[in-house]
Amino acid sequence: MLKSKVGYSKEANSFNAGVETATKALEKIQNPKIGFLYTSEKSDIKEILKGTKTVTNIPIIGSTSSGAIITSDGVITSEDGFAGMMVLDDEDMKVGVACHEAGKDPRAIGRKVAIEAVENADTTRAPAYFYMVASPKEEEEYLMGIQDIIGRVPMFGGSAADDNVEGNWKIICNDKVFTDGVAVAFFYTDNEIVTSYTGAYRETNNIGIITEVKDNRTLVSIDGISALKKYSQWINTKPDKLLGKDLLMASVTKPLGIKDPLGNLTVVRHPMFGNDMGTRTTSDDTITLGNKVVPRTAIIQLESTVDELINSTGNTLKDVRKQLYTEPAAYILVHCAGRKFGIGDRLEEVHKQLVKEAKGVPFITMFTFGEYGYDEHSANICGGLMLSFTAFGKN
C-alpha cells in the first residue's frame, strides 16, 4: 500500500533547510522509494541536497519552483529561500532515476537517460509511468528520445523554473544540480497512477493557419500575416504594447492553443516574447513561444479570467481524483508559473481550492515554465500555461 508525506522548510541556512525538509518528509515513513524535491532559486541547492543526504539516501528528483510551492499547510515562500519534498512509500514499488545535462543531440540524450533509468530500477522492462523534468527548451526532443526506448508510456511532469524568467532555474537529480538538461523517474508499480492535463481555457473564434515557423518555437506568421500583428488584432491591442516580456503577462489570460489530432486535448502555447525585427513596421514581428509549433496547422486564441484560473485548480484536482478506482495516496500538482503570475496576490485562494479537493491527502504543488502530460488517448505532449495534476492510488 502506497503512503506519502510532505516536508518543507523556510530556513535561511540551506543545509539546515535540507535536513528539516527531509526529516519532516520521512517521519513515519517505512519504505521510502523516491523524494520529489522543489526549491527556491535563491537557495543554495547543493547545500540543501547535502542536508537531505544526512537524513536519507533515497533517489531524489526535482527542480527549482518559481517563487513558491504549495502544500496542505499553505503557500510556502520566503525571501531567504525554501525547500519542499514529497516522499513516496511503497514496499512493492520500484523506481529508476536518471539524468543528463544538455548536449548537442537532445534526442540521443533522452535515449541514454531512459536506458539508465531502466537499469537503475534493476529491471529490463518499460515502466508503468514516468515523470520528466527538463530545462524549458528541447523538452520535445528529450521526450522523443525517451519514447524511442520505452514506447508511449504515460507521463507527467514539468520544467524547472525561476522567479523572473532569467535562466536561473535548476534541475535536481540525486546529488547533481544543473541548469540545462533532463531528469526522469520511472515507476514500476501495480498501483494506479493517473493524470489530468489541461489548460482549462475557453476557445475563441479567432483561428488561423500557421504559415511560417523558425527554430520550432518562433511563430513568424499566421495566415501569411506577421504573428505579432495577427495576435494583437485578435486580442484588440497594438503590437508595440506586446514587445519583449510585455507579451508574456498580456497572454496569460489570452494564450494560443493547438489541438491534438483526436480533438480530445487543446495544448496551450504560451506567447513568451514579442520580437520587434527593427523594420519600423509590424510586417515582420514574431512571437517566441514556450513550446514547438509546426507550419500548416491551425492555432487558436484561447481565453480565461483570473477567477477561472484559480477555480481550474480545484476542478482539475477533482477531475484527477474521479479517474482513480482506488483511494488516492498522494497528489503531485504541476502548475504553470505563468498562471501563477496572472493569479498574482490571490495565490492563497489556490491553496484553499487544493485543500478542499485534496480532502486530507498529502500534496505538493510546484510552479514550472512548461508542463507535460496527456489526456485520454492523446500522445504525451509538452505545453505551457497548463496544469498537470497526478494522483497516486493507495493500491
C-alpha positions as CSV (number, residue, x, y, z in Angstrom):
1,M,0.0,0.0,0.0
2,L,1.4,3.4,-1.0
3,K,1.8,6.2,1.5
4,S,3.2,9.7,1.2
5,K,4.4,12.5,3.3
6,V,5.5,16.1,2.6
7,G,8.2,18.1,4.4
8,Y,9.3,21.6,3.9
9,S,11.5,24.4,5.3
10,K,12.0,28.1,5.1
11,E,15.3,28.0,6.9
12,A,17.7,30.7,5.6
13,N,20.6,28.2,6.1
14,S,20.2,25.9,3.0
15,F,21.9,22.9,4.7
16,N,19.6,23.1,7.7
17,A,16.7,23.6,5.3
18,G,17.6,20.3,3.6
19,V,17.8,18.5,7.0
20,E,14.5,19.9,8.2
21,T,12.7,19.1,4.9
22,A,13.9,15.5,4.7
23,T,13.3,14.9,8.4
24,K,9.7,16.0,8.1
25,A,9.1,14.2,4.9
26,L,10.4,10.9,6.2
27,E,8.5,11.0,9.5
28,K,6.7,7.6,10.0
29,I,7.8,6.5,6.5
30,Q,9.0,2.9,6.4
31,N,9.8,2.1,2.8
32,P,10.7,5.4,1.0
33,K,11.4,4.9,-2.7
34,I,11.7,8.5,-4.0
35,G,11.7,12.1,-3.0
36,F,10.3,14.9,-5.2
37,L,12.3,17.9,-4.1
38,Y,11.5,21.5,-5.1
39,T,13.4,24.6,-4.0
40,S,13.8,28.3,-4.5
41,E,16.3,29.7,-6.9
42,K,17.5,31.8,-4.0
43,S,18.6,28.7,-2.0
44,D,22.0,27.1,-2.2
45,I,20.6,23.9,-3.7
46,K,23.7,21.9,-3.4
47,E,23.7,22.6,0.3
48,I,20.0,21.6,0.5
49,L,21.0,18.3,-1.1
50,K,23.8,17.8,1.4
51,G,21.4,18.3,4.2
52,T,18.9,15.8,2.8
53,K,21.6,13.3,2.3
54,T,22.4,13.3,6.0
55,V,18.9,12.1,6.6
56,T,18.3,9.7,3.6
57,N,19.9,8.1,0.6
58,I,16.7,7.6,-1.4
59,P,16.7,8.8,-5.1
60,I,15.8,12.4,-5.3
61,I,14.4,14.3,-8.3
62,G,13.0,17.8,-8.8
63,S,13.8,21.4,-9.7
64,T,13.6,25.0,-8.7
65,S,10.0,26.3,-8.5
66,S,9.0,29.8,-9.4
67,G,8.6,31.9,-6.3
68,A,6.8,29.3,-4.1
69,I,5.4,25.8,-3.6
70,I,2.1,24.9,-2.1
71,T,1.4,22.1,0.4
72,S,-1.6,21.4,2.7
73,D,-0.1,23.9,5.2
74,G,-0.1,26.8,2.8
75,V,1.9,28.8,0.3
76,I,5.5,28.1,1.2
77,T,7.7,31.0,0.2
78,S,10.5,33.2,1.7
79,E,12.9,35.9,0.6
80,D,15.6,33.6,2.1
81,G,14.6,30.6,0.0
82,F,12.6,27.5,0.7
83,A,12.5,23.7,0.1
84,G,9.8,21.1,0.0
85,M,9.8,17.4,-0.7
86,M,7.2,14.7,-1.1
87,V,8.3,11.1,-0.3
88,L,6.5,8.1,-1.7
89,D,6.5,4.9,0.5
90,D,5.6,1.6,-1.0
91,E,7.3,-1.7,-0.4
92,D,6.3,-3.1,-3.8
93,M,7.2,-0.1,-5.9
94,K,10.5,0.1,-7.9
95,V,11.8,3.5,-9.1
96,G,14.6,4.3,-11.5
97,V,16.0,7.8,-11.6
98,A,18.5,9.1,-14.2
99,C,19.6,12.4,-15.7
100,H,21.9,14.1,-18.1
101,E,23.0,17.6,-18.8
102,A,22.2,19.3,-22.2
103,G,24.3,18.5,-25.2
104,K,24.3,18.6,-29.0
105,D,21.7,15.9,-29.5
106,P,18.8,16.1,-27.1
107,R,17.0,13.1,-28.6
108,A,20.1,10.9,-28.1
109,I,20.3,12.2,-24.5
110,G,16.7,11.2,-24.0
111,R,17.5,7.7,-25.1
112,K,20.5,7.5,-22.8
113,V,18.6,8.7,-19.8
114,A,15.8,6.2,-20.5
115,I,18.3,3.3,-20.6
116,E,19.9,4.4,-17.4
117,A,16.6,4.8,-15.6
118,V,15.6,1.2,-16.5
119,E,19.0,-0.1,-15.4
120,N,18.8,1.9,-12.1
121,A,15.4,0.3,-11.4
122,D,17.2,-3.1,-11.7
123,T,14.9,-4.3,-14.5
124,T,14.8,-4.7,-18.2
125,R,11.1,-3.6,-18.7
126,A,9.4,-0.4,-19.6
127,P,7.9,1.4,-16.6
128,A,4.2,1.7,-15.9
129,Y,4.5,5.5,-15.7
130,F,7.2,8.2,-15.7
131,Y,8.0,11.7,-14.5
132,M,10.2,14.1,-16.5
133,V,11.7,17.4,-15.5
134,A,13.8,19.4,-18.0
135,S,15.0,22.9,-18.7
136,P,12.5,25.0,-20.6
137,K,13.8,24.2,-24.0
138,E,14.3,21.0,-26.1
139,E,11.7,19.2,-24.0
140,E,10.0,17.6,-27.0
141,E,13.3,16.2,-28.2
142,Y,14.1,14.7,-24.8
143,L,10.7,13.1,-24.7
144,M,11.1,11.6,-28.2
145,G,14.4,10.0,-27.2
146,I,12.8,8.6,-24.0
147,Q,9.9,7.1,-26.0
148,D,12.4,5.7,-28.6
149,I,13.4,3.3,-25.7
150,I,10.2,2.7,-23.7
151,G,7.4,3.5,-26.1
152,R,4.4,5.6,-25.3
153,V,4.3,5.1,-21.6
154,P,2.1,7.7,-19.9
155,M,3.9,10.6,-18.3
156,F,3.6,13.7,-16.1
157,G,6.0,16.5,-15.1
158,G,7.1,20.0,-15.8
159,S,10.2,22.1,-16.4
160,A,12.5,23.8,-14.0
161,A,11.6,27.5,-13.4
162,D,13.0,30.6,-11.8
163,D,11.3,33.7,-10.4
164,N,11.7,36.2,-13.3
165,V,12.4,34.2,-16.5
166,E,16.1,34.9,-16.3
167,G,17.6,31.5,-16.7
168,N,18.3,30.9,-13.0
169,W,16.4,27.6,-12.9
170,K,18.0,24.4,-11.8
171,I,17.3,20.6,-12.2
172,I,17.9,18.4,-9.2
173,C,18.8,14.7,-9.6
174,N,20.2,12.7,-6.8
175,D,23.4,14.5,-5.9
176,K,23.5,16.6,-9.1
177,V,22.3,20.2,-9.7
178,F,22.5,21.6,-13.2
179,T,20.8,24.3,-15.4
180,D,20.1,22.7,-18.7
181,G,19.2,19.1,-19.4
182,V,16.7,16.4,-18.4
183,A,15.9,14.0,-15.5
184,V,13.4,11.2,-15.3
185,A,11.9,8.9,-12.7
186,F,10.5,5.6,-14.0
187,F,7.8,3.9,-11.8
188,Y,7.4,0.2,-11.7
189,T,4.1,-0.5,-9.8
190,D,0.7,-2.1,-10.0
191,N,-0.8,0.9,-8.2
192,E,-2.9,3.3,-10.2
193,I,-1.3,6.5,-11.4
194,V,-3.5,8.9,-13.4
195,T,-3.0,12.4,-14.7
196,S,-5.4,15.3,-15.6
197,Y,-3.6,17.5,-18.1
198,T,-5.4,20.7,-19.1
199,G,-5.2,24.4,-19.7
200,A,-8.9,24.8,-18.8
201,Y,-9.1,27.8,-21.2
202,R,-12.1,28.6,-23.4
203,E,-11.6,28.6,-27.2
204,T,-12.5,31.7,-29.1
205,N,-13.4,32.1,-32.8
206,N,-10.0,33.6,-33.5
207,I,-8.4,30.8,-35.5
208,G,-5.6,30.8,-38.2
209,I,-3.2,28.6,-40.0
210,I,0.5,28.7,-39.0
211,T,2.3,29.7,-42.2
212,E,5.9,30.1,-41.0
213,V,7.9,29.0,-38.0
214,K,11.6,29.5,-37.2
215,D,13.6,27.1,-35.0
216,N,10.5,25.3,-33.8
217,R,9.4,27.9,-31.2
218,T,9.4,31.2,-33.1
219,L,6.0,31.8,-34.6
220,V,6.7,34.0,-37.7
221,S,3.3,34.3,-39.4
222,I,-0.3,33.2,-39.2
223,D,-2.4,33.3,-42.4
224,G,0.6,34.9,-44.1
225,I,0.5,37.9,-41.6
226,S,3.1,38.8,-39.0
227,A,2.3,36.6,-36.0
228,L,2.5,39.5,-33.5
229,K,0.3,41.7,-35.7
230,K,-2.3,38.9,-36.1
231,Y,-2.3,38.1,-32.4
232,S,-2.6,41.8,-31.4
233,Q,-5.6,42.1,-33.7
234,W,-7.2,39.0,-32.0
235,I,-6.8,40.5,-28.6
236,N,-7.7,44.1,-29.7
237,T,-4.4,45.8,-28.8
238,K,-1.4,47.2,-30.7
239,P,1.8,45.2,-31.4
240,D,4.0,47.8,-29.7
241,K,2.2,47.0,-26.4
242,L,3.4,43.4,-26.7
243,L,7.1,43.7,-27.2
244,G,9.6,41.8,-25.0
245,K,8.3,40.4,-21.8
246,D,5.1,42.6,-22.0
247,L,3.7,39.8,-24.2
248,L,4.3,37.1,-21.5
249,M,2.0,38.8,-19.0
250,A,-0.6,40.0,-21.5
251,S,-1.0,36.5,-22.9
252,V,-1.6,34.6,-19.6
253,T,-5.4,35.1,-19.9
254,K,-5.3,35.1,-23.7
255,P,-2.8,32.5,-24.9
256,L,-2.7,30.4,-28.1
257,G,-3.5,26.7,-28.4
258,I,-3.3,23.8,-30.8
259,K,-5.5,20.7,-30.9
260,D,-4.2,17.1,-30.8
261,P,-5.2,15.0,-33.8
262,L,-8.1,13.3,-32.0
263,G,-9.5,16.6,-30.7
264,N,-9.5,15.5,-27.1
265,L,-6.9,17.9,-25.9
266,T,-6.1,21.6,-26.6
267,V,-2.5,22.1,-25.8
268,V,-1.6,25.7,-24.8
269,R,1.3,27.5,-26.5
270,H,2.3,30.5,-24.3
271,P,3.4,33.6,-26.2
272,M,6.5,34.5,-24.2
273,F,8.3,37.3,-26.0
274,G,7.3,39.8,-28.7
275,N,10.1,40.3,-31.1
276,D,10.5,43.6,-32.9
277,M,12.5,42.9,-36.0
278,G,13.6,46.6,-36.3
279,T,11.9,47.4,-39.5
280,R,9.8,50.2,-38.1
281,T,6.8,48.2,-39.2
282,T,4.8,45.3,-37.8
283,S,5.1,43.2,-41.0
284,D,8.0,41.1,-39.7
285,D,7.3,41.0,-35.9
286,T,7.4,37.5,-34.5
287,I,6.3,35.7,-31.3
288,T,8.6,33.4,-29.2
289,L,6.5,30.6,-27.8
290,G,7.1,28.3,-24.9
291,N,6.8,25.2,-27.0
292,K,7.1,23.8,-30.5
293,V,4.6,24.6,-33.3
294,V,4.7,23.5,-37.0
295,P,3.6,25.1,-40.2
296,R,0.3,24.3,-42.0
297,T,-1.6,23.5,-38.7
298,A,-4.3,25.5,-37.0
299,I,-3.7,27.7,-34.0
300,I,-6.5,29.1,-31.8
301,Q,-6.6,32.1,-29.5
302,L,-7.8,31.0,-26.0
303,E,-9.1,33.0,-23.1
304,S,-9.8,32.8,-19.4
305,T,-10.4,35.1,-16.4
306,V,-8.2,35.2,-13.3
307,D,-11.2,33.7,-11.4
308,E,-11.3,30.9,-13.8
309,L,-7.5,30.3,-13.5
310,I,-8.0,30.0,-9.7
311,N,-11.1,27.7,-9.9
312,S,-9.4,25.5,-12.5
313,T,-7.0,24.2,-9.8
314,G,-9.8,22.8,-7.7
315,N,-11.7,21.5,-10.7
316,T,-8.7,19.7,-12.1
317,L,-7.8,18.1,-8.8
318,K,-11.4,16.9,-8.5
319,D,-11.2,15.5,-12.0
320,V,-8.0,13.5,-11.4
321,R,-9.5,12.1,-8.2
322,K,-12.5,10.8,-10.2
323,Q,-10.2,8.9,-12.6
324,L,-9.0,6.7,-9.7
325,Y,-10.7,3.4,-9.0
326,T,-8.9,3.2,-5.6
327,E,-8.3,5.8,-2.9
328,P,-5.7,8.4,-3.5
329,A,-2.5,8.3,-1.5
330,A,-0.6,11.3,-3.0
331,Y,-1.0,14.2,-5.4
332,I,1.8,15.8,-7.3
333,L,0.5,19.0,-8.8
334,V,2.4,20.7,-11.6
335,H,1.1,24.3,-12.0
336,C,2.4,26.7,-14.6
337,A,4.3,29.7,-13.2
338,G,2.8,31.9,-15.9
339,R,-0.7,31.2,-14.4
340,K,0.7,32.0,-11.0
341,F,2.0,35.4,-12.3
342,G,-1.6,36.0,-13.6
343,I,-3.2,35.0,-10.3
344,G,-0.8,37.4,-8.5
345,D,-1.6,38.1,-4.8
346,R,-4.6,35.7,-4.9
347,L,-2.5,32.6,-4.6
348,E,-3.9,31.8,-1.2
349,E,-7.2,31.2,-3.0
350,V,-5.5,28.4,-5.0
351,H,-4.3,26.9,-1.7
352,K,-7.9,26.9,-0.4
353,Q,-9.1,25.2,-3.6
354,L,-6.5,22.5,-3.3
355,V,-7.0,21.8,0.3
356,K,-10.7,21.5,-0.2
357,E,-10.4,18.9,-3.0
358,A,-7.4,17.0,-1.6
359,K,-9.5,16.1,1.4
360,G,-6.5,15.4,3.7
361,V,-4.4,13.5,1.1
362,P,-0.8,14.9,1.0
363,F,0.0,17.0,-2.0
364,I,2.9,19.2,-3.2
365,T,2.4,21.9,-5.9
366,M,5.4,23.4,-7.8
367,F,5.4,26.2,-10.4
368,T,7.0,25.4,-13.7
369,F,7.8,27.0,-17.1
370,G,6.4,24.0,-19.0
371,E,4.0,21.2,-18.2
372,Y,3.9,17.7,-19.5
373,G,1.2,15.1,-19.7
374,Y,-1.6,13.6,-21.9
375,D,-5.4,13.3,-22.0
376,E,-7.4,10.2,-22.7
377,H,-5.9,8.8,-25.9
378,S,-3.6,11.7,-26.8
379,A,0.1,11.3,-27.1
380,N,2.4,12.6,-24.4
381,I,2.8,16.3,-25.0
382,C,4.7,19.3,-23.7
383,G,2.8,22.5,-23.2
384,G,2.7,25.8,-21.3
385,L,0.2,27.7,-19.1
386,M,-1.2,24.3,-18.2
387,L,-1.9,22.1,-15.2
388,S,-0.5,18.5,-15.0
389,F,-2.1,17.1,-11.8
390,T,-1.2,13.5,-11.0
391,A,-2.7,11.1,-8.4
392,F,-1.1,8.0,-7.0
393,G,-3.5,5.4,-5.8
394,K,-3.1,3.5,-2.5
395,N,-3.4,0.2,-4.3
